[in-house]
C-alpha cells in the first residue's frame, strides 16, 4: 500500500495493465508500486497510438501543480501530447524498456521512437528506471544527469521441489522475439539428453517461428496458484532474453529457490545463477548440457539460488523507493 505525502499522485498507465491475459512484468510492476496512487488507465495502441485522445484528456483533467507519474509506454512515444503539460504539472516518467529497444523494429521506427522518448524524458522533472543497469543506459542514451532506480520487489514464495531435479525446465515470458524462446529451444534440441520445457506466457505470431518439438509446451499465461505450481514443479528456470531492463521472472524464480540459467538479467540475477550472453545459442547449449550431465554444477546453482533468495527486496521496499523519488520533485 502506498504511504506517500499528502499531495495526490496521479499514475497514468496502459488500460490493459490489469488484464489477466497480459500478465507482463511491466503490468505487474505498475500494479504493485501503484497501489494507493490515483490510477488513470488510458486506452490506446501504445507507444504509437492512432488516437492519443485518452491520454490527452487524462492529462488535461489533472489540476495544475499535481504530481503525475507516467508509464513510459503510454508517454514516451507522444511528446506532442505530454511535453506541453510539463509547464504546469510535476511529471515523472517510469521507463520499463526504452521504446527503441523492442526487438524487431525497423531502423527508421526505432530512431523516431528514440527521438520522441528523448523529448519526453528531458521535459520530465524526474525519470525512474527499474534497475541500475537500465538507469545507466537511459542516462547515456538520452544525455540525462540523473535517473532514479526503483527495482521490482518479490513476494515470499514456497520452495520449488521439482521432479527428478534435472529434466523439468520452465520459462516464463511473453512469446516474443525479445524473450528468445527460439534460441532456447534450438539450444535444447542440440543437447543429447531428456528434457521437458514449459514456456508460460501470452502467445503472439512469433510462436510460429519457434522450432516445433513435442517436448515443449505453451500453456499461455498463468496466474495465481497455476503459476506458483509451475515454479514449484520446475527443476530449472531458463530465460534466453535478447534484452531486458530487469527481468522480474528471474527474481520470482529465485524467490522459489529455483536454479536459474539466463541472459540479459544481471541486476535481477546477481550471483544467484548463471548469466549468459544474449542470443548465444552455443552458450546456452553448453550450459544446459553441463546442467544435465554435472551433478555438482546442479548443486552449486541450487546453493547460489538459495543465497540470492535470502537477499531479494520486497514490494514494500520498492514502494518506499518510489515514494522517495517522487518526493524529490522540485516544488
PAPA-922056 format. One record per residue: x, y, z of N, C-alpha, C, O in turn. Coordinates in steps of 0.05 Angstrom, whole numbers, plus 5000, padded with zeros to 4 digits. Layout:
BEGIN
XYZXYZXYZXYZ/...
***
This chain:
BEGIN
501749765000500050005000501850255000503850265013/500950454985502450704983502350855009500250895021/504650945018504751115042506351375034508551415043/505151535017506551765006505752025020504252025040/506652245009506052505020503152575015501752435000/502252795026499452865024498652934996496352904988/500653034980500053114952498952874937500052654939/496752914923495652694907497552634884498352804869/498152374880499852284858498052134838496751944845/498152234814496652104792498451924777500652004769/497651674772499351484758497851414732495751284732/498951504709497851454683499151204671501551204667/497551004665498650744657496850614635494650714631/497850414622496250284600493650164610493550074633/491650174593488950074601489049774606487349674621/490849624593490849334597492549244620493149004622/493249424638495149354659494049134678495548974688/491449124681490248924698488948684683487548524694/489548674657488448464640489748194647492248174643/488347994657489547744663490847604639492447424642/490047684615491147564591493747694583495147604564/494547914597497148054591498748094617499248314624/499547874630500947904656503947954653505547794662/504548174639507448234635508748344660507348424679/511348334661512848444684512248734688511948824711/512048884666511449174669508649214681508349394698/506749054673504049084685504049024714502849164730/505348804722505448724750506848944766505949014788/509049044756510449264769508649504774508549604796/507249584753505549824756503449784777502849954793/502249544777500149484797501149484825499849574844/503549374829504649344856505649604867505049674890/507249754852508250004862506150224861506350434875/504050184845501950394842499650364861497750524860/499750164878497650134898497450384916499450464928/495150494918494750734935494950994919494251204929/496050984894496051224878493451254863491851054860/492951484853490551534836491151434808492451584793/490351194802491051074776489151164754486751164758/490251244732488751324708489651144685491851184674/487950964677488550774656487650894629485350984627/489450904610488851034584489050824562491050674560/486950804546486850614523488350724500488450964495/489650544485491050624460492950414452493650234467/493750424427495750234416498450354421499750454402/499350334445501850454454504250294444504050044442/506550424438507150704444506450904422506851144426/505450814399504751004377501850964370501250834349/500051074386497151024380496251194356497251404351/494251084343493051234321491451474332491051674319/490551444357489051654371489951664400489351484415/491251884408492151924435490252084451490952214471/487652084443485652244457485352174486484852354502/485551924493485151844521487251964539486752064561/489751964529491952084545491652384546492152514566/490952504523490652794522488552884542488853084556/486252744543484052814561484852764590484152924607/486352554595487152494623488952714634488552794656/490952794618492753004628491353274631491953424649/489653334612488153584614486453604639485953824648/485553374649483853384672485253394699483953404720/487853394699489353404724490053694731491053834714/489353784755489854064763492754144762494553974765/493254394759496054504758497454434784496254424806/500054374782501754324805501754044816503253984835/500053874805499853594816502153424806503353484785/502853224821504953024814503652814796501652694803/504952764773503852564754506152374747508252444736/505652114753507551904745506451784719504251684719/508151784699507251674673508851424666511251414667/507351214659508750974648509851054621508551174605/512450984617513751064593512450954567512751074546/511150724569509850614546507750794535507350814510/506250934553504051104543504851394539503251554529/507251464547508051744546510451804527510452014515/512351614525514851684512514651694481516451794468/512451584470512151594441510551824431510251864407/509451994449507652214441508552474455506952584471/510852574449511752824462509953064457509653244473/508553054434506753284427504453294446503153504449/503753074460501653074480502753124507501453274523/505053014514506053024541507553274548507053404568/509453354530511253574536509853834544510753964562/507653924530506454174538505454184567505254394579/504853944579503953944606506153964627505654004650/508653944617510953964636511154244648512554274669/509854434636510054714646508154744671508654934686/506154574674504254614695503954374714502754404735/505054144707504853904723507653814731509653864716/507953674753510453554761510553274750509453084761/511853244727511852994712514252814719516552914720/513652564725515752364728515052134709512752064706/517152034696516651824676518051564684520451564691/516551344685517551084692518250934666516450864651/520750874662521650744637522150444644524050374657/520450274633520849984636522949884616524749734623/522649974591524449904569524450134549522350224540/526850234542526950444522525450354497525850124488/523750524486522050444464523550334440522550144428/525850444434527350364411528650084415529749974396/528649984439529949734445528149484441529149264444/525649534434523949304429524949154404525549274383/525248894406526248724385524448734360522048734363/525648744337524148724312523448994299522248994278/524149214311523449474299525349534276527649464276/524249654255525949744233527449994241526550134260/529750044229531450274238530150544239530550704257/528450594219527050854218525150884242525151094255/523550674248521750694270523250714297522450874314/525350564299526950564324528050844329528050944351/529050974307530151244310528051444318528451614335/525751424305523551604311522651574341522151774354/522451334350521651284378523851394397523151494418/526351364390528551454407528451764409528751864431/527951894387527752194388525352284405525552464421/523152144401520752224416521152174446520452344462/522351954453522851894481524652094494524252184516/526752174479528652374490527152634496527752754517/525352724479523952964484522252954510522253134526/520952724514519252694538520952684563520352814583/523152534562524852494586526152754594526552814618/526952914575528253174581526253374592526953554606/523753344585521653524595520753444623519653614638/521153194631520253094657521953204679524253264676/520653234703522153314727523753094739525653134753/522952844733524452604743524052374724521952344711/526052204722525951964706526651734725528451744741/525051514722525451284740525851034723524450984704/527950884730528550624717528250404736528150444761/528050154726527549924743530049764750529849554762/532449864743534849734751537249924748536950114733/539449884762541750054759542850044730543650254719/542849804718543849784690542149944671543150084654/539449924675537650074658537950374662537850524643/538350454687538650744692541150854679541151074667/543350704680545850784667545450804636546350994624/544050614625543550614596541750854588542250974567/539750914604538051144597539551404599539251574582/541151434620542751684623544651714599544851934588/546051504592547951524569546551574543547351734527/544351434539542851454513541651724509541751834487/540551844530539052094527540352334539539252554540/542852304549544252534560542952654585542952894588/542052474602540752564627542852554650544552384651/542652744668544452754691543852554713545652454725/541252514717540452334739537952174732536052284721/538051924739535651754736535351594762537251464771/532951604774532351454798532151164792531351084769/532750994811532450704808530450594829530750644853/528450454819526550324836526250034826524749984807/527749854838527749574828525149434837523949504858/524249244822521849094829522348934855524548864862/520148884869520248714893519448434887518948354864/519348274908518447994906516647934930516748074950/515047734927513347634949514647374960515947224945/514247304985515147044995513846824979511446844972/515346614973514346404956515146134966517246114979/513545924961514345654970516745554956517245614932/518345384969520745264957519945084934518144914937/521445104912521044924890521944644897524144614909/520344444891521144174897521944024872523443824873/521044114848521943994823520843724818518843634831/522043574800521243304793523543114800523843024822/525243064779527642894784530043064790532342954791/529743334793531943504798533543584774535743704777/532643514750534243564726532743634701533543814686/530543494695529443504668527143694663526543754640/525843794684523443954680524244254681524844364702/524344374657525244654654522844844650520844764638/523145084661520945284659522045544649524145634657/520545664630521045934621518446094624516346004614/518446324637516146494640516746764626518346914635/515346804603515847054588513847054565513046844554/513047294556511447324533512847194509515247214506/511347064492512546924469513047134447511447184429/515347264449516147474431519147444424520547314438/520047564402522847544394524747634417526847514420/524047844431525847944452526347744474528447754487/524447564479524747374501526347124493527146974510/526847084467528746884458527946594461529746424464/525446534461524746244464525846084440526345844443/526146204417527346064394530145974400530945754394/531746154412534546084420534545854440536145674437/532745864459532645664480531945394469533245194476/529845374452529045114442531245004424531744764425/532445164406534545054389536944954405538044744399/537645094427539845014444539144744457540844564458/536744714467535944464480535944234460536644014467/535044284436534944074416537743974408537943744399/539744134413542444054406543743894429545943784425/542443884452543443714474542443434470540243394459/543943234479543242954476542142844503543242654514/540042974513539042904539536042914539534843044522/534842784559531942804563531343074576532743154594/529243204567528343454579525543514571524443404552/524243684586521643794580521744094587522844174607/520644254569520644544573517744654571516344594552/517044804592514444934592514845234589516245364605/513845354567514045634562511445774569509545764554/511345894593508946024602509046324593511046454597/506846414582506646694574504746734551504046544537/503746984548501947044526503146974499505547014494/501446874481502346804454502347044436501147244441/503847014414503947214393504647064367505246834367/504547204344505347074319508146954319508646774303/509847054337512546944339512546644346514546504342/510446554358510246264365510746084341511845874343/509946174317510346014293513245994285514045814269/514946174295517846174288519546004307521945974302/518345904328519845734347519745454337517645354330/522045314337522045034327520044864341519744874366/518644694326516644514337518044284351519944174340/517144204374518243984389516243884409515044044424/515743624410513743514428514443554457512843524475/517043604462517943644490517443924500517943984523/516444104483515944384490512944434491511544364472/511944554513509144624515508844924519510545054531/506645034509506045314510503245354522501345384507/502945344548500245354560499045634560496745664569/500445834551499346104552500046234579501646124595/498846464585499446594611498146444634495946344632/499646434656498646314681498846514703500746674704/496946514722497046694745496246534770495246314768/496746654793495846544818497046264823499346224819/495246084832496245814840497345664817499245504820/496345704793497345564769500245644764501945474757/500845904766503645994762505445894784507645804779/504445914809506045814831506745514828508945434833/504745364819505245074814507345034793508944844796/507345194772509345164751512145214762514045064755/512545414779515145464792515845234811518145134810/514045154827514644944848515444684835517144534845/514244614812514744354799517044364780517644154768/518344594776520644614758523244524772523544554796/525144434756527744374766529744594759531744634774/529244734737531044954729529445164715527545104699/530045424720528845644706530745734684533145774690/529645784660531345864638530146104624527646114621/531746294615530846534601533046624582535246684591/532346624556534346694536533846974524534047004500/533047164540532247424530534547564515536947544522/533847694493535747854478536148124492538348244489/534248224507534448484520532448494543530148424540/533348584566531648624589532648874604534948934603/530749014618531649224636531949124664533349254680/530648914671531048784698530648484696532548334698/528248394691527648104690526248004715527347844730/523848104720522348034744521947734747521847624770/521547594725521047304727523447164739523146944751/525847274736528247144748528047164778528646964792/527347394789527147414818524847264829524847164851/522647234813520447064821521446774823520646634842/523046684804524146414805525946374829525846174843/527646574834529446564856527946574883528846454903/525746704884524046714908523146424915522546364938/522946254895522245974899524745804904524545554907/527145924905529545774908530245614883531745414885/529345694860529645544835532245624822532745864818/533945434814536445494799535745644773533645594761/537545814764537045984741539345984722541646014730/538845954696540646004674539246204655537146144645/540446434651539046644637541046844624543446834629/539947014607541547224594540047494598537647514601/541747714597540647984597539448074623537848264624/540047934645538748004671540748024694540447904715/542848184690544948204711543948304738544848204759/542148504738541248624763539348434778539548424803/537648294764535848114777537247864787536847774809/539047754771540447504778542647544798542847394817/544247754794546647804811548247544812549047444791/548847444835550447194837548746954842549646744852/546146974835544246764841543946544821542346364824/545546554799545346354778547546394757549546534762/547046284734549046314712547946504691545846464680/549446724687548746924667550246874642552746854642/548846864619549946804593549647044575548047214579/551347054553550947274534548247254519547347024514/547047474513544447464499544647344471546547384457/542547194464542347074437544646894429545146844405/545946774449548246604444547346314447547446194469/546546194425545545924425547645724434547045534448/550145764426552345584434552745594464553145384477/552645834476553045854505550745714520551245584540/548345744510546045604523546345304520545745154539/547145214497547544924493549544814513549144604525/551844954515553944864533553044864562553544674577/551645084570550745104598548644884605548744764626/546844844586544744644591545844364591544944194606/547744314573549044044573550443994600550243774611/551744204610553044174636551044124658551443964676/548744264656546644224676545643934676545343814697/545243824653544243554651546343344660545643134671/548943404655550943194660552443224686553543024696/552543464698554343514721552743554746551543764750/552643354763551143364788552143594806550643724819/554843624807555943834824555144114814554744294830/555044154788554144404777551344464785550644694792/549544264783546744304791546644374821545044554828/548144244837548144304866549144594871548144734889/551144674856552344944860550245154853550045364866/548745114831546745304823544545324844543345534848/543845094856541745104877542745264901541145404913/545245234908546345394931546245684924545545854941/547045764900547046044892544246154892543846384900/542345994883539546094884538546134912537146334918/539245954930538445984958539646234971538246364987/542046294965543346534976542046784966541546974981/541546794940540247024928537347054938536347274942/536046834943533346834953533146994980531247134985/535246964996535247085022535647395021535247525041/536547494998537147784996535147934978535548174974/533147804968531247934950529748164964528948134987/529348384950527848604962524848554960523948384945/523348694977520448664978519048884962520249084955/516448844957514849044943514449294961514249514951/514449254988514249485006516749665002516549905003/519049534999521549694995521449844968522250074966/520349714948520049844922518250084923518850294912/515950054938514050274941515350504955514950734948/516950444976518250664990520350804973520651044975/521750654956523750774938522350954919523351174912/520050874909518551044890517551294905517651514893/516651264929515751494945517951694948517551934944/520351604954522651784957523351934931523952164931/523151784909523751904883521752134876522552344867/519152084881517152284876517252514896516652744889/518052454920518252664940520552864934520653084944/522452764917524752934910524153134888525853304881/521753124876521053314855521153594865520353644888/522153774849522254064858519454174863517554094849/519254354882516654474888515554644865513354754867/
***
